[in-house]
Amino acid sequence: MAHDYPPFEQGRHLLSVSQFSSKNLQSLFDLADAVDPIAKRQAVCTVLDGAMLGSLFFEPSTRTRLSFESAFLRLGGEVTTTTGFTFSSMAKGESIADTSRVVSGYSDVLVVRHPDEGSVAQFAEASTVPVVNAGDGAGEHPSQALLDVYTLDKELASRSKRIDGSHVAIIGDLKYGRTVHSLIKLMSLYSDLHFSLFAPMSMELPDEVRKYAETRGHEVRVADSVIEAVRGVDAVYATRVQRERMTEELATANTQGDLLNWAMLAEADNLDAIIMHPLPRDSRPNSFDLASDVDDLPGLAIFHQTDNGLNIRMAIFLTALGVNIEAVQLTTKQRPWKATLR
Ligand code: NCD
């Protein structure tokens, strides 16, 4: 669904990638670059001293929750968190509006993940502080798209290429996978893109997302096989079957073996492609996901994505709370300790 949210800046919620123009996207990426020594823990920062993050995750999460919380902590803030419905008062029937109003009274910014599409926007309506959407059902996942595009830009740059004019395959569950909805929409800010899609039957990309890209001048092609989809592309973005959003029957109907593996990339003559995935990767047998035999390929970028998530989420908090890079630098010092393995 298209919404008319204002551009993302100080004092605003972050609910959708549609809040970005090329200009504020670049500003966010510049901030993400600038905080790199803090993300890499070469330096410690206290710019958010006294600020409190309310972290509300009503769906499973590892990297999104931990990277949002780590990002806030690394900027010197503090975090309160609740996970799942069982341990929150929503289990007692409390409404989204009441929960949001209460928790926003304890926090300076909220990060919310919830299984229902549109639910995070409802949190935002009742909140007295900025709310960041960390995934609303099959709707959107803007911070993931931001870190995906940030990563893709860097991976392509390391090959002397740009996002403008690139060819990207997007494969897997394109219907329920919210990360690809946000990704395609955010990438549409660039020019002359070629998307090739492959999805199992009944997991195809929603028309609305496809049209969003097409009306902005990009080519969207649907391939008959994964091998056809990944042939000749600069990057492949694979996604997991979102089993929690469909019946087990549907999840297994058209999903045998791997979604993408080494042999398929070899057959498509594209072992050098940049390989991306929002993770988690479903590593159970026959899970129809990205196989781990691609992990030694030179283009594997999945852990660059997770690392870059910290930079992007720091940049999101700094923007929402109106902190500029000068203030960050004034409150940053070298750290006296080392945490790396020798
Ligand atoms: C994704 C999500 O939750 O939408 N994970 C993530 O946030 N990195 C993708 C998924 O669950 O498949």
Residues whose N, C-alpha, C, O or C-beta is under 5 A from the ligand:
A	BS01	NCD	T64 G135 H141 T179 R240 P278 L279 P280
